[in-house]
Each structure stands twice: as structure tokens, then as C-alpha cells.
Amino acid sequence: MSFVRPSLVRMSLAAAFAAGLAAPSLAASAEDAFGTWRHPENGSHVEMYKCGGGLCAKITKVTDGQKTDDKNPDEKKRGRSVVGLVIMSGAKKNGDAGWSGSLYNRMDGKTYSGTISVKSKDALDLSGCSMGIFCKTVTWTRVK
């Protein structure tokens, strides 16, 4: 028959408790949105960066072959390169782990009400809404 000494149990519990206190917080924050992210549907890369006290986003890589902003309703802008195109500017914090602002979709040339919800350091949800009721949400992953 084996016996466990009470002092050994207390030391093990104390060590586990201390390790829990020393572990970093895993909660996502709005600042975790900054960095480069991969669009799940077309593989494009978008860099989200600080600008004017908020968040901006620009395309840094395209993989679907679209080279110019050819769907833009403004004919003068249709020849501009998609790489470097700012698709979100001046987004403001929306809670502890989110951002809200206008979101430009290069695929249809329209601007939507957009929100970013940080799920973790490596995943975020980006939602675009038209008329506040027709929304689409996709989960993006961080580019390593």
C-alpha cells in the first residue's frame, strides 16, 4: 500500500497555483490585430497597422491575379495597383478586442461597414455589412 505525504501534496498544489499565476494572459486584445493576415478565400495578404490613433489595412500580396482596382466605381482609380491599396482606414476600437470602420472590397468595388474581432493572436474575424443587415464574416489567419 502506498501513502502520499500531505506535505508533498501541498507543495504540488502550491506549484500548480503559482504556475497559473505566472502564465501570460491568453485573452485577445484589439492590439493583436496589428500585423499581416491571410484572406481565407483568395490567399491575399493584408497588413493591419496603426494610423492616426486607429487601425488601417492595406493589401501587401495578391494571389488571385487581380493586378488593378478594376472594379472601382471611380474610373480614375481603376488603373491603380491592388498591392498597396488601403482597404480600411481610420477604424476605431470597438471594445477590448475589436475595431470598426469602413471596409473597401476590391472584388466588387464597394465600401461596407466593417468590423474586426480578434479571436486570438493568430485568428481574427472580419465582417462586412451592407445596409447593416446583410453581413459576411470570414476568419483570417496571421501570416507567420
The 8 nearest C-alpha neighbors of each residue, nearest first, counted from 0:
[[1, 2, 3, 4, 5, 7, 8, 6],
 [2, 0, 3, 4, 5, 7, 8, 6],
 [1, 3, 4, 0, 5, 7, 8, 6],
 [4, 2, 5, 1, 7, 8, 6, 0],
 [3, 5, 7, 6, 2, 8, 9, 1],
 [6, 4, 8, 7, 9, 3, 10, 2],
 [5, 7, 9, 8, 4, 10, 3, 11],
 [8, 6, 10, 4, 5, 9, 11, 3],
 [7, 9, 5, 11, 6, 10, 12, 4],
 [8, 10, 6, 12, 7, 11, 13, 5],
 [11, 9, 13, 7, 8, 12, 14, 6],
 [12, 10, 8, 14, 13, 9, 7, 15],
 [11, 13, 15, 9, 14, 10, 16, 8],
 [12, 14, 10, 16, 11, 15, 9, 17],
 [15, 13, 17, 11, 16, 12, 10, 18],
 [16, 14, 12, 18, 13, 17, 11, 19],
 [15, 17, 13, 19, 14, 18, 12, 20],
 [18, 16, 20, 14, 19, 15, 13, 21],
 [19, 17, 21, 15, 20, 16, 14, 22],
 [20, 18, 16, 22, 17, 21, 15, 14],
 [19, 21, 17, 18, 22, 16, 23, 15],
 [20, 22, 18, 19, 17, 23, 16, 24],
 [23, 21, 19, 20, 18, 24, 25, 17],
 [24, 22, 25, 21, 20, 19, 26, 18],
 [23, 25, 26, 22, 27, 21, 20, 19],
 [24, 26, 23, 27, 119, 120, 22, 28],
 [27, 25, 24, 28, 119, 118, 96, 120],
 [28, 26, 119, 96, 118, 117, 25, 120],
 [29, 27, 96, 30, 31, 95, 26, 117],
 [28, 30, 96, 97, 31, 95, 32, 117],
 [31, 29, 32, 28, 33, 96, 27, 97],
 [30, 32, 29, 33, 28, 120, 27, 117],
 [31, 33, 30, 29, 117, 34, 47, 123],
 [34, 32, 47, 48, 31, 30, 35, 49],
 [33, 35, 47, 46, 32, 48, 36, 141],
 [34, 36, 46, 45, 142, 141, 47, 44],
 [35, 37, 141, 142, 45, 44, 140, 139],
 [38, 36, 44, 140, 139, 43, 42, 142],
 [37, 39, 42, 43, 139, 40, 41, 44],
 [40, 38, 139, 42, 41, 37, 138, 137],
 [41, 39, 38, 42, 43, 137, 37, 139],
 [40, 42, 43, 38, 39, 63, 62, 61],
 [43, 41, 38, 37, 39, 62, 40, 44],
 [44, 42, 61, 38, 60, 41, 62, 37],
 [45, 43, 37, 60, 36, 59, 58, 38],
 [44, 46, 58, 36, 57, 59, 35, 56],
 [45, 47, 35, 57, 56, 34, 36, 48],
 [48, 46, 56, 33, 34, 55, 35, 45],
 [47, 49, 33, 55, 54, 56, 46, 50],
 [50, 48, 54, 53, 55, 52, 51, 47],
 [49, 51, 53, 52, 54, 55, 48, 89],
 [50, 52, 53, 89, 49, 54, 55, 88],
 [51, 53, 50, 49, 54, 89, 91, 90],
 [54, 52, 91, 89, 50, 90, 51, 49],
 [53, 55, 49, 90, 50, 89, 48, 88],
 [54, 56, 88, 87, 48, 47, 89, 50],
 [57, 55, 47, 87, 46, 86, 85, 48],
 [58, 56, 85, 84, 46, 45, 86, 83],
 [57, 59, 45, 82, 83, 84, 60, 44],
 [58, 60, 82, 45, 44, 83, 57, 46],
 [61, 59, 44, 43, 58, 82, 62, 45],
 [62, 60, 43, 63, 44, 64, 82, 42],
 [63, 61, 43, 64, 42, 41, 60, 65],
 [62, 64, 65, 61, 41, 42, 43, 66],
 [63, 65, 62, 66, 61, 67, 41, 81],
 [66, 64, 63, 67, 61, 81, 68, 62],
 [65, 67, 81, 80, 64, 68, 82, 61],
 [68, 66, 80, 81, 69, 79, 78, 65],
 [67, 69, 77, 81, 70, 79, 71, 78],
 [68, 70, 77, 67, 71, 78, 76, 108],
 [71, 69, 108, 107, 68, 72, 105, 106],
 [70, 72, 108, 73, 77, 69, 68, 76],
 [71, 73, 74, 108, 70, 109, 77, 76],
 [74, 72, 71, 75, 76, 77, 70, 108],
 [75, 73, 77, 76, 72, 71, 78, 69],
 [74, 76, 73, 77, 78, 79, 71, 72],
 [77, 75, 74, 78, 73, 79, 71, 68],
 [76, 78, 69, 68, 74, 71, 79, 75],
 [77, 79, 67, 76, 68, 69, 80, 75],
 [80, 78, 67, 76, 77, 68, 81, 69],
 [79, 81, 67, 82, 66, 68, 78, 84],
 [80, 82, 67, 84, 66, 68, 83, 79],
 [83, 81, 58, 59, 80, 84, 60, 61],
 [84, 82, 58, 57, 59, 81, 85, 80],
 [83, 85, 81, 57, 58, 82, 86, 80],
 [86, 84, 57, 56, 87, 83, 58, 88],
 [85, 87, 103, 57, 56, 102, 84, 88],
 [88, 86, 102, 56, 55, 85, 101, 103],
 [89, 87, 55, 90, 54, 56, 86, 85],
 [88, 90, 53, 54, 55, 91, 100, 51],
 [91, 89, 100, 54, 99, 53, 88, 98],
 [92, 90, 53, 98, 99, 89, 93, 100],
 [93, 91, 98, 97, 94, 99, 90, 29],
 [92, 94, 98, 97, 99, 91, 95, 96],
 [95, 93, 97, 96, 92, 98, 29, 28],
 [94, 96, 28, 29, 97, 93, 92, 27],
 [97, 95, 29, 28, 117, 94, 116, 27],
 [96, 98, 116, 93, 29, 115, 94, 92],
 [97, 99, 92, 93, 115, 91, 114, 90],
 [100, 98, 114, 90, 91, 113, 93, 92],
 [99, 101, 90, 113, 112, 114, 102, 91],
 [100, 102, 112, 113, 111, 87, 110, 103],
 [101, 103, 87, 111, 113, 110, 86, 112],
 [102, 104, 110, 86, 109, 105, 111, 87],
 [105, 103, 106, 109, 108, 107, 110, 102],
 [106, 104, 108, 107, 68, 103, 70, 71],
 [105, 107, 104, 108, 70, 109, 68, 69],
 [108, 106, 109, 70, 105, 104, 71, 110],
 [109, 107, 71, 70, 105, 104, 106, 72],
 [110, 108, 107, 104, 103, 111, 105, 71],
 [109, 111, 103, 102, 104, 101, 108, 112],
 [112, 110, 102, 128, 127, 101, 129, 113],
 [111, 113, 101, 128, 127, 102, 100, 129],
 [114, 112, 127, 102, 100, 101, 126, 99],
 [113, 115, 99, 126, 98, 125, 100, 116],
 [114, 116, 125, 98, 97, 124, 117, 99],
 [117, 115, 97, 124, 123, 96, 118, 114],
 [116, 118, 123, 96, 119, 97, 27, 32],
 [117, 119, 123, 122, 27, 116, 124, 120],
 [120, 118, 27, 122, 121, 117, 123, 26],
 [119, 121, 31, 122, 27, 118, 117, 32],
 [120, 122, 141, 119, 140, 123, 118, 142],
 [123, 121, 140, 119, 118, 139, 120, 141],
 [122, 124, 117, 118, 139, 138, 116, 125],
 [125, 123, 138, 116, 137, 115, 139, 136],
 [124, 126, 115, 136, 137, 114, 138, 123],
 [127, 125, 136, 114, 135, 113, 124, 115],
 [126, 128, 113, 134, 135, 111, 112, 136],
 [129, 127, 134, 112, 133, 131, 111, 113],
 [128, 130, 133, 131, 111, 132, 134, 112],
 [131, 129, 132, 128, 133, 112, 111, 134],
 [132, 130, 129, 128, 133, 134, 112, 127],
 [131, 133, 130, 134, 129, 128, 135, 127],
 [134, 132, 129, 128, 131, 130, 135, 127],
 [135, 133, 128, 127, 132, 129, 126, 136],
 [134, 136, 126, 127, 128, 137, 133, 125],
 [135, 137, 126, 125, 124, 127, 134, 138],
 [136, 138, 125, 124, 139, 126, 135, 39],
 [137, 139, 124, 123, 125, 122, 140, 39],
 [138, 140, 123, 38, 37, 122, 39, 124],
 [141, 139, 122, 37, 36, 121, 142, 123],
 [140, 142, 36, 121, 35, 37, 143, 122],
 [141, 143, 36, 35, 37, 140, 44, 34],
 [142, 141, 35, 36, 121, 140, 34, 37]]
